[in-house]
Amino acid sequence: MQKFRILLAICGFILFVCYLVFILDYTDLSWSNNLGSYIGITSSWLLIFSGMSSYFYDRKKVREEGLQKSKK
């Protein structure tokens, strides 16, 4: 399951970069022209961050459980 989450995070990051390169209108960076793009960028960053934080939380939890078992 962790490999799947890592794969999703990598795919999300690649799609985010493609979004920045191909969709964003760099000639006029005003909110009126790029509002949808800015919302998409923000949501992409939040999804990537939430996936990474979930991964690191689970990794920490597994490590702590392993330490508790080894102390017994």
SULURWO-V918282 format. One record per residue. SS is DSSP state (h for helix, s for strand, l for the rest). OMEGA is omega as a letter, one per 20 degrees, with the letter a starting at -180 (none if undefined). NEAR is the number of other ideal C-beta (glycine too) atoms within 8 Angstrom. Layout:
ss=SS omega=OMEGA near=NEAR
ss=SS omega=OMEGA near=NEAR
//
This chain:
ss=l omega=a near=4
ss=h omega=r near=8
ss=h omega=r near=6
ss=h omega=r near=7
ss=h omega=r near=11
ss=h omega=r near=9
ss=h omega=r near=8
ss=h omega=r near=9
ss=h omega=r near=12
ss=h omega=r near=8
ss=h omega=r near=8
ss=h omega=r near=12
ss=h omega=r near=9
ss=h omega=r near=8
ss=h omega=r near=9
ss=h omega=r near=12
ss=h omega=r near=8
ss=h omega=r near=9
ss=h omega=r near=13
ss=h omega=a near=9
ss=h omega=a near=7
ss=h omega=a near=6
ss=l omega=a near=8
ss=l omega=r near=10
ss=l omega=a near=8
ss=l omega=r near=4
ss=l omega=r near=3
ss=l omega=a near=6
ss=l omega=a near=6
ss=l omega=r near=6
ss=h omega=a near=6
ss=h omega=a near=5
ss=h omega=a near=8
ss=h omega=a near=12
ss=h omega=r near=8
ss=h omega=r near=6
ss=h omega=r near=11
ss=h omega=r near=9
ss=h omega=r near=8
ss=h omega=r near=10
ss=h omega=a near=12
ss=h omega=a near=8
ss=h omega=r near=8
ss=h omega=r near=12
ss=h omega=a near=9
ss=h omega=r near=8
ss=h omega=r near=9
ss=h omega=r near=12
ss=h omega=a near=8
ss=h omega=r near=8
ss=h omega=r near=12
ss=h omega=r near=9
ss=h omega=r near=8
ss=h omega=r near=9
ss=h omega=a near=12
ss=h omega=r near=8
ss=h omega=r near=8
ss=h omega=r near=9
ss=h omega=r near=9
ss=h omega=a near=8
ss=h omega=r near=8
ss=h omega=r near=8
ss=h omega=r near=8
ss=h omega=r near=8
ss=h omega=r near=8
ss=h omega=r near=8
ss=h omega=r near=8
ss=h omega=r near=8
ss=h omega=a near=7
ss=h omega=r near=6
ss=h omega=a near=5
ss=l omega=none near=4
//
